[in-house]
Amino acid sequence: MHDNPSLRRLTFVLLIGSSCAFVHGQGCSDAGVCTAGPIGELQMVGDSAVAGKEYRNLARLTFSFGVGEQGTTIVQVVPEIGLGITERWGVQFKIPYVSASGNLGSNSGLGDPTITTSYGLVRTNQRRLDVIVGAKFPANKADAKANGEPLPMPYQTSLGTTDLLFGLNYKRQRFSAAIAYQHVLDQNNLNAFDPAFYPSGSDAAAFFGSFHLKRANDLVVRGQYVFKFGDLLLQPGLLAIQHLAKDQSIAASNGTEGGRYQDIEGSDGLTLNLTADARYAFNDQWALELAMGTPLVVRDVRPDGLTRSLVLNVGLRYAF
């Protein structure tokens, strides 16, 4: 089969266009561990089709556009850097700038920074096994307001939690699999939104309540496979996120003094996403990347504001 550069470029453009139409539906954005360190990274190991030098370091700038609950628009710009200290040991850091707007107002600012370190337990020509340890820190207490009124979680730039991240990432040629755990170490969320304070049928009453939200831990499992078409890599996969317990909140009418935390029914359970990543390499160092996902199974109640009805990530990657 002849290698046609024009055909490869057309395929990449069609992929972007089709993915925009594909992601309509109830979705779950990443709370941190789903893409920690090398987890989810588009890469092939020990494949004869791979050409060019492998670099230890990378810098990436990602632009993300999403539509959340009740039509809330969430735009993120995420700078990221990964440094290979040795052939086996690396560190990664990223911090988003988040802007959210909708019918209740708008809010913008720095999002939760994430830092991870990864170590290659296995490094052969055919296989890799990395262990990942990291942390996500709260940029704020998720208590932003608009026009003097508390904003629900889809408008917040932070989850308001300090989280520990753990993971194992396995790659064999074109196949990769990962298991990861996100543990909430400290609950710093002081969100003050409760839909019970608003008239039934109002815009605000349609959002999930999140008054002083306590978010539960997550277990993540994902599997992916890479297809190569010249300079274009495509990586479809499945991403399962098990919310291990019910989230909790306080009834705002009781106030924070003497208020008792109660389970939020329907907030635990499984979210299963169909994912797809793509990378078009301009050369050994520069590449254009695309990431998208759409859910197959969702939790009934999502008070943390991570619901997405549309999401599209486009990034520029530089390896060095």
N, C-alpha and C positions, 0 to 999 in steps of 0.2 A: 504494500500500500504506500503510495507516494505521500511525502510530507508536504502539505500545502499550508504555508503561513497564513494566507488569506482566510482559509477555512477555519484554522485555529482561532483567529481573531473573531470571526463571525460567531463561532461556537461560544466563545466567552461572552460576547455581547448578548446573545440569546439566553445564556444562562442567567445573566443579571436580570434581564427583562422578565423571564419566566419565574424567577424566584420572587420578584416583587408581587406577582399575582398569586404565588403559591402560599405565602405566609399569612394570608387572612385566616383568622380563627383565634381561639383562646390560647395564649402562649405563656410561657414562664421564662423570664429573663434570668441571667446567671447571678446568684447571690455571692459568688466568689470562687468556690472550689472547682466549679465545672471546667474552668480554663486556667487553673493555677499552674504556673511553671510550664512544663512540657505537655501537660494534659490537653488533649485536643489539637496539639500542634500538627500541621500538615507536613508529613515527612515520610520518606521511604528509606528502608535500611537494607543494605546488601542486595539491591536490585540492579541487574545489568543494564536496565534502561536509564539509570540515573547517570548523568554526566555533570562534570564541573566540580570545582573544589567545595568541600564542606567547611563552613566557617563556624567558629565557636560563638561569636557574638551576633546580636541582632538589635536593631532599633525599629520600632513600628509606630505609625500614627494611624489610628483608626477613627473613622467617622461613623456614628451610629444614629439611625433615625428609627424611632418606634412610636406606635400609637398604643397607649395604655387604656385603662378603664375609663369609660364614659368619654372617649375621644381625646383624652389627655395626650398631648404631643411631648415626647421625651427625646431630646437631642443630646448626644454625648460626643465629646472629643477625648480620645484616650491615648496619651503618649505612653510608650512602654519601652523598656530596655532590658535585654538579657545579656549577661556577661558570663562567658565560660572561663572560670578561674583556672581550672585544669581541664584535661580531657574528660574527666568524670564529674567534676563538681562545677556547678553554676549557680548564679543568683539572678532573680528576676524582680523587676519593680514596675508598677504601673499605678497611675492616679488619673481618674477621669474628671473632666469638667462637664457638669450636667445642667441642662436647662429644660424646665418643664413648664408647660402652659396649657390652659384649657378654660372651661367655662367658670371655674372658681377663682381664676387669677393666674399668677405665674411665679416662678421661683428659679433661681440659678445659683451656682456656686460649685466649689470643689466637691467631688464625691469621695467615697471611701478608698483610701490608698491600700494597695495589697503588695506585700513583699514575700517572696518565696525563695527557698534554696532547694536545689535538686542534686542528687548524687546517683551516678550510674553504678548500680550493683553488678550489672552484666553489660559488657561491651564486646561484642563479636561482630564478624562480618554479616551475620544473619539476624542477630537478636540484640535487643536492648531492654533493660529493666531499670527504671529510675524510681527512686523513692523521693517524695516531695514533702517538705514541711514548710509551713508559712503562717502568716497572720494577716488579717484584715482589720483595719482600725477605723473607728467612726470619725468622719469629718465634722459631724455635729450631732446634736441630739434629736434630729428629725422633728423639730418643733417650729418650723417656719410657718409664718402666717401671711395672708394676703388681705388687705383692707381690714386688718384687725381681727380676722377670723382664722382659726386653725385650719391648716391645709391637710387633707388626707395623705396617706403614704405615697400614692403615685406622683405627687408633686414634690416630695422630699428628695434631697440630693444624697442622703445617707440612710442606711438602715438603723443607725444608732446602736450598733452592737460592736463589741470587740470579739473577733472570732479566731480560733485556731484552725488551720487547714492541714490535712494529712492525705497523702495519696500514693498509689503505686501505678506506674504507667509502663505498659509492656508493648513493644513493637517487634514484629517479625516480618521483614520484607514490606509488603504493602498493607499488612493488617496491624491494627493497634487496638488495645483494650486498656481500660483504666478503672480503678475503684478508688473512691475518695470519700472523705468524711469532713464535714464542717461543724465544729463544736463552738457554740456560743459561750464564751468565757465570761463576758460581763455584759449585762443588759443596761444600756445607757439611753434607751429610747424614752423621750418625754413628749411624744406626740400627744396632742390634745383634741384630736378629732373624734367626734361621736355623732353619727347620723341621727340619733334619737333627738338631738336638739333642733332639728330642722323639720319643716312641714313635710308631710308625706307628699311625694310627687315632685319635690324640689330637686334641683340639680345635685345639691350636697347630699340629700338623703339616699341617693343611688349608690354611694360609695360604701365600702366595707369600713366598719369601725376599727379604730386602732389606738384608743386612748391608753397611753403608757404601755404600748405593745411589748410583750415578751415573746421573742421569736424562738421556735424550737430548732433542733439540730437537723442536718441533712446528711443522707447517705447517697452517693452518686455512683452510678455504673454507666460506662459508655463504651461503645465499640464502633470502629470505623475501618473503611477499606479505601485505598487509593487507586484511582485509574489515571493513566498517563497518556496524553495525546500531544506529543511533541513538547512544546514549552508550557502546555496547560496541564495542571493537575486538578483532578476532581476527587473529593473525598465525602461520600455519603456515609451516614452513620445513624445510630440510635443513642439517645441520652435519657437515662432514667434517673429521676430525682425522687427519693423517698423522704418525705417530711416525717421524721420519726415520732413526733408527738404533736398534740394540739398546741397551737399558739395560745397565749393568754392575754387578757386585757382587763382593765378596771372599768366598771360602769361609771361614766363621767358624772352622772347625777349624784354618786356617792362621794365624789371628790377624792383627792389623793390621801387625805388624812382618814384613816380607818377604812378606806376602800379595800375590798378584797379582790384579788385576782381570780378570774374565772376562765375556764377553758372556752375557746372559741370552737364550737361544734363545726365539723367539716373542714377544718384547717389542716388536718393531718392527711397522710396518704400519698399516693403516687402521682407524679407527673411524668409522662413518657413523651419524648420529643423525637421527631424525625429531623435530622440535621444534614446540612450539606455545606462543604467548604470548597473553595476554588482558589487557585493561585496561577497567575500567568507571569512567567519569568521573562523579563526584558533581557537579562544577562545573569551571570552567576551571583550577583549581589543585589540587584533591584528586582522587585516583584510587586504586582498588584494583587490584592487578596479580597475575597468576598466570603462572608459567612451568613448563614440564615438558618432558621429552624421553624418548624410548625408542630403543634402538639397532636398526639393521638389519644392521650388520656390526661385529664387535669383534675386537680383538687376542687372541691365544691366552693370553698371559701379561701380567699387569698388576701389576708389583711396587710401583708407586707408591701403591697403595691407593685409587685413584680409581674403582674399580668400584662401581656402584650397581645394586641390583635394584629399587629404588623411590626416586623423588625427587619432591618437590613443593615449590615455592617460592611463597610468598604474601607480597606486599609492599604497603606503603602509600606512595604517592608524592605529594610536594608540590612544585608548581612556583611559582617566585617571581622 
